[in-house]
Amino acid sequence: MKVITLGITVYIAFVYSVWPLLAKRFNLSGDLVNVMVCGMTFSIILLGALKEVRHCGSLSPVQWITILLLGVGNGVAVLLFGRFVARPDVPTGMFVAMVFGLVVVFTPIVDFLVTHYKPTWQQAVGILLLALSVVLIAAFPRTSQLHHPS
């Protein structure tokens, strides 16, 4: 993996892990944070991808339906994510770690089903270890949470 790709990966992971924690720290509504974060995200993506969007050509009806359904599914997931990270009874750091841990576990499975890409055995072991870490976080919440004095 190129150094620039690794750097961008670290940046994305940092941003994705910080905004839910800051939202909870400032006692903001999960829905409010979702609207603000997603609105700014949409603006940045639109500006960055405008040239590509204008030159992509026409999409088939199946492609439109697929993209729209994926957008709806993503919207529901983001809505739920924002609501759960803001809840006082949810340990935000552990919740975010579990969500993104499962993203890393599910993505290679879906990649195999869609593109037939087979991970190396080392990659497969890494994915299994990550799945185990999510199970351990969920199974032993008191040992995986930091105690915050009131």
N, C-alpha and C positions, 0 to 999 in steps of 0.2 A: 504494500500500500504506500502510495506517495505521501511525503511529509505534508503537503498542502491538504490532501484529503483527510489525513489524520487531524490536522489543525482545525479544519472545518467541522469534523466530527466532534471534536472536543468543544468547540464553540456552540454547536447546536445542542449538545447534551447539557452544557452549562446553562444556556438560556432556558431550555425546557425544564430544568430542575429548579431554577431560581424563581421564575414568575409565580408558580403556585405557592411557594413558601413566603414570598413577600406579600402576596395577596392575603394569606392567612395572618401574617404578622401585623398587617394594618387593619385586620378585621373587616375586610371588604367582602361583599356578597360575591359568591361564586358566579352568579349570572352577570353581575356588573363587570367583573374581571373578564369573563368570556367575551362579552360584547366588545370591550376595549381591546383586548389582545387580538381577537379574531378580526376586528375591524382594521386595526393597524396591520395585521398580517396580510389581509386581503389587499390593502393598499400597496404594500411593499411588493407583494407577488405580482400584482397587476402592472405596476410600473416596471418591474424587472423582466416580466415576460410578455409585455405588450407587443414587441416586435415579433416574437415567436407566435403569439396568438393570431396576429394579422396574417401570417404566412403559412398557417398550418393546413389550409385547404378545408374542404367540407368533410364533415363526419357522417358516417352512416347512421341510420336510426338506432341500430344496436349499440354503436359506440356512444351516442347521445344518452340513451337510456342507462347504459352501464355507468357512465360518468356521473349522471344525475343521481342514480341510486347510491353510488359511492359517496357523493357529496352529502346526501341525506344521512347516510350511515355515519360519516365522519362528523357531521353536525351534531347528531345525537350523542356520539361518543365524547365530543368536546364539551357539550352541555353537561353531561353526567360527570366528566372529569372535573370541570370547574366547580360543580356543586359539591362533590365529595372532598376535594382538597380544601374547601372553605369550612367544612363542618368541624366544630370544636372536638367532636368525639373521634375524628379520624386522624391518626398520626400521619401528617402530610408527607414527610420524608419517606416513610415506609410505603405509603400508598403509591407515591410517584415511582419509587424503586420497583415495586411489584408491577405496575402498569408497563413501564418501559422494559423491565425484564421479560415480561410476557410478549411484548412487541418483538423483542429479539428472538424469542423462542418460536413464535408463530410465523414470522417472516420467512425463514428458510423452509418451513413446511409448505407455505403457500407458494413460495418460489419453485419448489420441487413440483408441486401440482400443476402450476401454470407453465413454467419454462423447462421443467425436467432437469434443473440444475441440481447436481448431487454434491453435497458438501464433502470435503475430505474427512477422514476419520478424526483428525485433530479438531476440525471445526465442529463435527458432530459431538465430540466429547465436551467441547466448550459450551455448546448449546444445551446439552444435558445437564452440565454443572450449573448453568444459569437457571434452568428450570428447577433444579434442586434448591437453589438459593431462594427462589420465589416461594417454594413450598415451605422452607424453613422460616422465612419471614412471616408467612401466614400462620404457620402452626405454632410458633413460639413468639407471640407479639410482645410479651413483657421483656423478653431477653433481647429483642431487636429494636426496642424503642428507647430513646434517651429520655431520662426523667427531667422534666422542666418544673422547677419549683414555682409555686404560685406566688 
